[in-house]
Amino acid sequence: MSMHEVKDAVLVGAGIVSSTLGTLLKEFNPDYKITILERCSEGGDESSAAWNNAGTGHAGLCELNYTPFIKGEEINLTRAIVTNSRFETSRLFWSYLVEQGKFTTVRDFINPVPHCSFVYGADNVAFLKHRYDKIREFAGFAKMEFTEDHQKVKEWAPLVGNGRNASEKIALTRVKGGTDVNYGALTRKLLAQLEKYDDVSIQYDEQVVDIKRVNGVWEIKYKNRISGYENIVLSKFVFIGAGGAALLLLQKSGIPEGRGLGGFPVSGQWLRCDNPTIVEQHHAKVYSLSMEGLPTVVAPHLDTRVIDGNKSILFGPFAGFTTKFLKKGSYFDFLSSVRLENIEPLLSVAIHNIDFIRYLIRQSTQTMDDRINALLRFYPQAKKSDWKLQVAGQRVQIIKRDPYGKPILQMGTEVITSSDKSLAALLGASPGASVSVSIMINLIKKCFPEQIQGKWAKKLHEIFPAEEQELQKDARTYNKLHDFSDKALQLT
C-alpha cells in the first residue's frame, strides 16, 4: 500500500455527473489536481450508458408528470419551467466546449428529436389544452404546437395516430426543438478531455472500499477489481457520484448528514424495436400521463433513440425490483445499506408506500404479452414480433425525513454535503443526467463559495452568460442563448 500527494479533488464514479464536475473544476482552475476512481472498465458504463436510460434531453417540454393532472387543482408549471432552464444551462456548457474546440463533433452525443405529449379521453384532452395555453407564455415553451386533429397526430407521430377509431378523443402537443442525448457518449467525450491534463488521473476497475477523515484531509482506500491491489489517495475534497452505490459510500464517510438515509432500489426495462421499417415511421419522444393504477411519477413514453448513428425505438419504462444498487452491483447492496439509524425510516416508507411496492411486484411479474398490451395503447398497430426486451439501468430512490421528521420516499436527485463543505454526494435519479451541469454548478457554489465569487467568477460568466432565474423570466435573453446553443450543437 503506497501513499500519494494530497489531491485537490477525488471524484468517485466516472459517469456524466463526475465527468461534468471534473471538467468544470478544470475550467475554473487549470492547476487543479484531480483523481477519478471508477469501478467499471470504462466511463459512463452504469446509469449514463445509452441503453440504461431513455436518452431524453429533459427540458419539461413533454414530461406530463412534471405538471401532473390533479382534478380540481390548478396546473403547477414550476417544475417544468425550472427543468427547462436547467437543461438550457447544460446546452450552454456543451456549446462552450464546442466553441473552445474541445468538442469537434456533436452528432455522436446529441440529436434533434421533437418532444410530444399525447393523451386520450375528454378530461385528459382538456387538461393538455389548458397546459398548452398556460405554458406557452414562457419562452422555453413558446414554440409548442397543439392539435386534436387525428390527421395532424398521424403526421406528427404516425405510430401513435394510425389505427385509431376516428371518434376517439385524442390530443398531442409538439416542440420540434427537443433532443435525444447519448449520455454515455457525452461522458466519454468529457473524460477524453480530462485525460489530456497531466494532473488528472482517471483510474478504471477501482472499487472504493473506504472513505474517512484523517488529519484534516480525506483518505480514500480503493481496491483494483482485477489484481486485488489496494491503494490510498488523499484529497482536500471528495465528490461521490457513484450512481446507486453513492449511498453506501456516503455511509462509509461517517458524516452526520448521511445518517438516517436509506435507499430503495428500482430496476427498469424497455421494449425495444430495431426494425427499420417501423423505426423510420417514428421520429419523436412521445410522453403521456401515468396509466390507471400506476404511480403518478411513472409516465409511459415512446422514444426515438439515436445511438452510435443507429436509430431505434424504446417504449416503457417497465419497473422491477432487485436488491442491487448498481446494474453490475451485488445482491447484498440493499442489506449492506441497512443501519440502526435508518431501519425505522425504511420500515415506515415500506408501510406508507405499499401501493408502490405492489406496483413493483406487478411490473416484475409481467409477461411479454402484458407489456405489448401497454404498448398497444400508444401504438395501436404494434406487432409483438417487432419488439424485444431491453434491460435498463438501476436506480436508487432516497429514503429520508422531511422537514417535520416524517420518513419519505423521494423521487428525484439530491446533493448531500458535509458541514465543512469538503465532501458531497449525489443521491437519487432522473432527470439528473440532463441537468447535471446545473446540479454541479450549484454544488460548486455551495462547496467553493469564496472561489466562485472570486477568481472563478469571470470564467463562470463566460461559460454561462445568464443565471437560471434570468432564463426563466427574460424571454429575450432566453431566445438569444437558445439560438446560440442551437447553432453550436447543430440542432437547427
ZIWOVEN-V132536 format. One record per residue. RES is the residue in one letter. OMEGA is omega in degrees with one decimal (* if undefined). D_FIRST is the distance of its C-alpha to the first C-alpha in Angstrom with 2 decimals. Layout:
RES|OMEGA|D_FIRST  RES|OMEGA|D_FIRST
This chain:
M|-177.1|0.00  S|179.7|3.80  M|-178.1|6.96  H|175.5|10.13  E|178.7|13.82  V|178.4|15.63  K|173.8|17.28  D|179.7|20.86  A|169.0|20.40  V|-179.9|18.07  L|-178.6|20.28  V|-175.5|19.37  G|179.9|21.60  A|176.4|23.33  G|-175.6|26.86  I|-175.0|29.99  V|179.3|29.22  S|-179.7|25.76  S|175.6|27.06  T|179.5|30.14  L|179.5|28.34  G|179.7|26.10  T|178.6|29.28  L|-179.3|31.21  L|179.1|28.67  K|174.1|28.69  E|-179.3|32.48  F|-179.1|32.73  N|-177.9|30.28  P|-179.1|29.39  D|-178.1|26.90  Y|177.6|24.67  K|-172.1|20.99  I|170.1|20.02  T|176.2|17.21  I|-179.5|18.51  L|-177.0|16.56  E|-177.5|18.78  R|178.1|18.59  C|-176.4|21.53  S|174.8|21.89  E|-178.6|24.07  G|177.2|25.19  G|-172.3|28.10  D|178.0|27.83  E|-175.6|28.45  S|-176.5|31.07  S|-175.2|31.71  A|-170.4|32.52  A|-176.8|36.21  W|-179.3|37.43  N|178.6|35.50  N|-176.2|37.84  A|179.6|41.44  G|179.1|40.67  T|168.8|43.22  G|-172.1|43.13  H|-179.4|43.89  A|178.7|46.54  G|-174.7|48.77  L|-173.0|51.42  C|-172.7|51.72  E|-174.2|49.57  L|176.1|52.28  N|172.4|49.90  Y|177.7|49.16  T|-170.1|52.88  P|177.2|53.71  F|177.0|57.30  I|-173.6|58.34  K|178.3|62.07  G|-179.9|63.96  E|177.7|61.17  E|179.4|60.85  I|177.4|58.14  N|-175.2|55.10  L|-169.7|53.91  T|-175.0|51.15  R|179.3|48.13  A|-178.0|49.50  I|178.8|50.26  V|179.4|46.90  T|179.1|45.03  N|-180.0|47.28  S|178.5|46.46  R|176.7|42.72  F|174.6|42.93  E|177.0|44.93  T|175.9|42.03  S|179.6|39.77  R|179.5|42.47  L|-179.5|42.72  F|179.1|39.02  W|178.4|39.14  S|176.9|42.40  Y|179.6|40.89  L|174.7|38.21  V|-178.4|41.11  E|179.7|43.13  Q|-179.6|40.26  G|-179.3|39.99  K|169.8|36.48  F|179.7|37.97  T|174.9|40.47  T|178.4|41.34  V|-177.2|41.90  R|178.4|43.58  D|178.7|40.28  F|-179.9|39.24  I|-179.2|42.43  N|178.1|45.98  P|177.4|49.19  V|-180.0|50.21  P|176.3|52.89  H|-176.8|52.02  C|170.6|54.70  S|-176.0|55.51  F|176.5|57.78  V|173.7|59.78  Y|-176.1|62.76  G|-173.4|65.33  A|-178.5|67.65  D|-178.6|65.56  N|176.9|62.38  V|178.0|64.33  A|177.5|65.77  F|-177.6|62.29  L|177.9|60.94  K|179.4|63.98  H|176.8|63.57  R|179.6|59.86  Y|-178.7|60.83  D|-176.6|63.54  K|-170.1|61.32  I|179.5|58.06  R|176.8|59.81  E|-178.8|60.58  F|-170.6|57.00  A|-177.0|56.16  G|-176.0|53.25  F|-172.7|55.66  A|-177.3|58.91  K|178.8|59.01  M|176.3|58.81  E|-178.9|61.67  F|173.4|63.25  T|169.1|65.54  E|-176.8|67.24  D|-177.3|69.03  H|-178.7|68.16  Q|177.6|68.78  K|178.1|66.37  V|178.2|63.68  K|179.4|64.22  E|-175.1|63.82  W|-177.5|60.66  A|-173.5|58.96  P|-178.5|60.98  L|-178.8|58.97  V|-173.3|59.43  G|-176.0|63.08  N|175.4|64.58  G|-179.2|66.14  R|174.3|66.78  N|-175.9|70.07  A|-178.6|71.97  S|-177.7|72.79  E|-179.9|69.15  K|-179.6|68.14  I|176.3|65.01  A|-178.1|63.46  L|167.2|60.74  T|-179.3|59.23  R|168.6|57.57  V|-175.7|55.59  K|-173.9|55.37  G|175.4|52.51  G|-177.7|49.83  T|166.7|46.65  D|-175.2|44.40  V|173.0|40.77  N|-174.1|38.07  Y|175.1|35.07  G|178.3|32.65  A|178.5|34.16  L|178.0|34.17  T|-178.3|30.47  R|175.9|29.70  K|178.2|32.05  L|179.4|30.29  L|178.9|26.84  A|176.4|28.39  Q|-179.9|29.59  L|-178.9|26.28  E|179.8|24.60  K|178.9|27.11  Y|178.6|25.49  D|-175.8|23.06  D|172.1|21.26  V|179.4|20.90  S|176.6|17.98  I|-173.6|18.81  Q|-177.6|16.23  Y|-177.3|17.79  D|180.0|16.96  E|-179.0|14.22  Q|176.6|14.92  V|-176.4|14.25  V|179.2|13.81  D|175.6|14.06  I|179.2|15.54  K|-179.3|16.36  R|-179.4|17.99  V|176.2|16.44  N|173.7|18.65  G|175.7|20.65  V|179.3|18.07  W|176.1|16.43  E|-178.6|12.79  I|177.9|12.25  K|-180.0|9.65  Y|-174.3|10.28  K|178.1|10.27  N|-174.9|11.99  R|-179.2|15.31  I|-176.5|16.07  S|-176.3|13.20  G|-177.9|11.47  Y|178.8|7.99  E|179.0|6.07  N|179.4|5.23  I|171.6|7.09  V|178.7|10.33  L|-177.9|12.96  S|175.2|16.60  K|-176.4|20.12  F|178.2|21.45  V|171.3|20.41  F|178.9|22.78  I|178.6|22.58  G|-170.5|24.79  A|179.2|23.70  G|-179.0|27.23  G|-178.8|27.90  A|-176.3|24.29  A|-178.9|24.53  L|-179.1|26.11  L|-179.2|23.35  L|175.7|20.72  L|177.9|23.27  Q|179.4|23.66  K|-178.4|19.96  S|177.9|20.27  G|-179.2|22.92  I|-177.5|25.32  P|-176.6|28.92  E|-180.0|30.21  G|-177.3|28.41  R|176.7|29.99  G|179.0|32.85  L|175.5|32.12  G|178.9|32.44  G|178.5|32.38  F|-175.7|35.08  P|177.7|34.04  V|177.1|36.76  S|-177.1|36.72  G|176.3|39.17  Q|176.8|41.34  W|160.0|43.86  L|-175.7|46.86  R|177.9|46.46  C|176.9|49.29  D|179.7|48.94  N|-174.5|52.64  P|179.3|53.71  T|178.5|57.25  I|-174.6|56.02  V|-177.1|53.16  E|177.6|55.52  Q|-172.5|57.81  H|176.2|55.23  H|-177.4|53.64  A|166.3|52.57  K|-173.8|50.30  V|-179.2|52.73  Y|177.9|51.67  S|174.1|53.90  L|175.1|54.26  S|177.8|52.58  M|-178.3|54.64  E|177.9|56.54  G|179.1|54.44  L|176.2|51.10  P|-176.8|49.13  T|179.8|50.18  V|-177.2|46.67  V|-179.0|47.02  A|178.6|48.99  P|178.7|49.77  H|-179.5|49.73  L|-165.8|50.62  D|163.0|48.38  T|174.1|48.56  R|174.8|45.10  V|-175.0|44.41  I|-178.2|41.22  D|176.7|40.59  G|-178.6|44.25  N|-180.0|45.57  K|173.7|47.46  S|173.9|47.29  I|173.6|48.48  L|169.9|46.57  F|179.2|48.31  G|2.6|46.86  P|171.2|44.56  F|-174.3|44.75  A|175.1|42.40  G|179.3|40.74  F|172.4|38.42  T|-179.9|35.12  T|175.8|32.43  K|174.1|29.77  F|174.7|28.51  L|178.1|27.67  K|177.9|29.72  K|-177.6|26.75  G|-176.8|25.43  S|176.2|25.83  Y|178.3|29.12  F|-176.7|27.36  D|-177.5|26.54  F|179.5|29.72  L|179.9|29.37  S|-177.6|25.81  S|-176.5|27.34  V|177.4|29.97  R|177.6|29.73  L|-174.6|32.45  E|179.2|33.21  N|178.5|33.81  I|-178.3|35.73  E|175.8|39.03  P|179.6|38.62  L|-179.4|37.61  L|-178.5|40.70  S|179.9|42.96  V|178.4|42.06  A|-178.9|42.59  I|-174.5|46.02  H|177.6|47.13  N|-176.5|45.97  I|178.7|47.48  D|178.5|49.33  F|179.1|46.12  I|176.7|44.62  R|177.9|47.88  Y|179.5|47.66  L|178.5|44.17  I|179.1|45.52  R|-179.3|48.55  Q|-177.6|46.49  S|-176.4|44.14  T|179.2|47.19  Q|172.1|49.06  T|176.5|50.44  M|178.3|50.67  D|177.5|54.34  D|-178.5|53.47  R|177.9|51.26  I|177.2|53.98  N|176.0|56.52  A|178.7|54.44  L|-177.0|54.27  L|177.2|58.06  R|176.8|58.64  F|-171.5|56.96  Y|-170.2|58.05  P|-176.3|61.31  Q|-178.4|61.58  A|176.3|58.06  K|-177.1|57.87  K|-175.7|55.25  S|-178.8|54.94  D|-170.9|53.55  W|174.6|50.54  K|-178.6|47.30  L|177.2|44.53  Q|179.2|41.43  V|-178.6|38.43  A|-178.5|37.16  G|179.6|33.94  Q|178.3|32.78  R|175.9|33.53  V|178.1|32.70  Q|-175.4|35.44  I|168.3|34.75  I|-175.4|36.29  K|175.9|36.87  R|176.1|39.63  D|-178.6|42.35  P|-179.2|43.69  Y|177.0|45.92  G|-178.4|43.17  K|177.8|44.15  P|-179.5|41.41  I|172.3|41.76  L|-174.0|40.38  Q|178.5|39.75  M|-179.3|40.32  G|-179.7|38.57  T|177.3|35.55  E|176.2|34.31  V|176.3|31.72  I|-176.1|30.23  T|176.1|29.15  S|-175.7|27.75  S|179.7|30.30  D|175.5|28.51  K|-177.6|28.23  S|178.7|24.48  L|177.2|23.74  A|179.1|26.01  A|176.0|26.23  L|179.4|28.89  L|175.1|30.43  G|-173.1|33.40  A|-176.0|35.08  S|-0.4|37.94  P|-172.2|39.12  G|-176.5|35.67  A|-177.6|35.29  S|-174.9|38.72  V|-177.6|38.27  S|-180.0|34.56  V|178.7|35.53  S|179.7|37.63  I|-178.2|35.01  M|174.5|32.39  I|178.2|35.01  N|176.9|35.80  L|179.4|32.13  I|179.0|31.86  K|-178.5|35.10  K|-173.8|33.85  C|-179.7|30.34  F|-172.8|31.33  P|-178.2|34.98  E|-178.8|35.42  Q|-174.6|34.09  I|176.4|36.06  Q|-178.5|39.20  G|-172.7|38.61  K|-176.0|37.07  W|-173.4|36.24  A|-177.5|39.74  K|179.3|41.39  K|178.1|38.93  L|-179.2|39.15  H|178.4|42.93  E|-179.5|42.75  I|-175.9|40.81  F|-176.3|42.65  P|-179.9|46.21  A|174.5|47.15  E|-179.3|45.64  E|-178.8|45.76  Q|178.5|48.67  E|178.1|50.66  L|-179.1|50.08  Q|-170.7|51.41  K|-173.8|54.52  D|-175.7|55.49  A|-178.2|56.82  R|178.5|57.41  T|179.8|53.84  Y|-176.0|52.50  N|179.1|54.74  K|-177.1|53.95  L|177.2|50.18  H|178.1|50.50  D|178.4|52.68  F|-178.0|50.19  S|173.5|47.29  D|-179.0|49.67  K|-178.0|50.39  A|-177.2|46.84  L|175.8|45.58  Q|-177.7|48.74  L|-178.0|49.83  T|*|53.50
